[in-house]
Amino acid sequence: MKKTLFPALAAALVLAACGTKTTGQAEVAAEAAAQQVVSSDIAYVQVEAVLAQCDLYKNEGVALQEKTEKAQKSWAQREQNLQAEAAQLQQKYEKGLITSRDAQAQQESIQKKVASYQSNAQKEAQTLDEENYVFTNRAQDLLQRAVQEINADYQSQIDTTRANITYDELEMSGSRAVWSEVLAVYAVKTTTDPDDPQEVATVDDAKKAILKDIFWQMNELSSRTESKTEEVITETDDGHGNIVETTTTVTHTYLYITVSHKTAEEMADRFNFTADQRQQLSELLAEKNRSMWSAVLYGIYSGDDAIVTVALSQVGNVGGQPYWSWYGFESRVEWCACFVSWCANECGYIDSGAIPKFAGCVNGVQWFKDRGQWQDGSFEPSAGQIIFFDWDNEGSSGPQDGQSDHVGIVEKCENGIVYTIEGNSGDNCRQNQYPVGHYEILGYGVPAY
């Protein structure tokens, strides 16, 4: 009859092997280096797929890759040695060359070695995971910073137009090209340039200039002013119980700022893309790659943050026309809630019942309260939750009265700061931030995604 003393030991070795796997971003980069990037590669906008070609990888990534590979070989060798030691002990016991007492003692010794190996390997794997993660994010951050700089330049041009013109009323309309389309055009054009093909995982000043040029070829800001004269009738009491009407002619200056954009398909025509380039562009913008753009543009890797991804893609829109017209309004309304509803609809959250379709902030608050999904303003929110405000200012939206005047989407909450994406923030879709517990935050709707 075959004797078997070591099932627990074998299981421990398997667990040790499972516990020492690292994400291996450097290993991914090494595999990418072994492949020639050709025009049919669709993964070229993903950092991992082209990391091995960039200067950052050559300068620092090689050493990290070698460190990772050395650790993996060490783990494999250590596991092999322990398995061999356990097998030899099993054979001795089966042949009767060792007593049960001695076999048990040696088994316990091997088990201690396994536990020590597993603990050390897991710690080392965690450290390497973090180093690889940070390294990859550093490369990816270069692209995100370039996007942020161009966004700031875009907003600065709008602000400059408003500052340089004297006006009484402002009307803004139109929408900007979404960043996924801008970057898809940039990626295809840059990596398939017949004269100077370049990787796009990292961004230097030259490539930033190319990206900025494509952005402004896809987006245009225009403005005009118009004076309108109208008669205003005011009624006063003459002091003797008589109402006196006074007609005054008033001239108001209107500033109209219009944002117009070209689509990716229109840019393909402008750049005379080939059939192969157009196919690449189409695949990059396919629905299946939405998560890739979330990671590349915003560092979002979780599907739970889908509404954040959609909202961020709309930053820069002015006037809110896509949102209030989608809702069903024929002309402009205060559109912050329409924006939140539109983003929710893009994610399927209205159909699933996670978020209501609402155009009035007060109705949105009540919907979440009725379902027990409400937190007050002291709450520390998470990405994708809905933030409601009660402004403390004079006029139609103030002073504070416990009723919501404005709504947005929480982008993230870090170090005591709530970062938001809001529609109708100065008639723009823009990112804002507030301290946790800020007195104008009425509370949060917490969708059950």
Secondary structure, 3 states (H helix, E strand, C coil): CCCCCCHHHHHHHHHHHHCCCCCCHHHHHHHHHCCCCCCCCCHHHCHHHHHHHCHHHHHHHHHHHHHHHHHHHHHHHHHHHHHHHHHHHHHHHHCCCCCHHHHHHHHHHHHHHHHHHHHHHHHHHHHHHHHHHHHHHHHHHHHHHHHHHHHHHHHHHHHHHHHHCCCCEEEEEECCCCHHHHHHHHHHHHHCCCCCCCCCCCCCHHHHHHHHHHHHHHEEEEEEEEEEEEEEEEEEECCCCCEEEEEEEEEEEEEEEEEEECCHHHHHHHCCCCHHHHHHHHHHCCHHHHHHHHHHHHCCCCHHHHHHHHHHHCCCCECCHHHHHHHCCCCCCCCHHHHHHHHHHHCCHHHHCCCCCCCCHHHHHHHHHHCCCEEECCCCCCCCCEEEECCCCCCCCCCCCCCCCEEEEEEEEECCEEEEEEEEECCEEEEEEEECCCCCEEEEECCCC
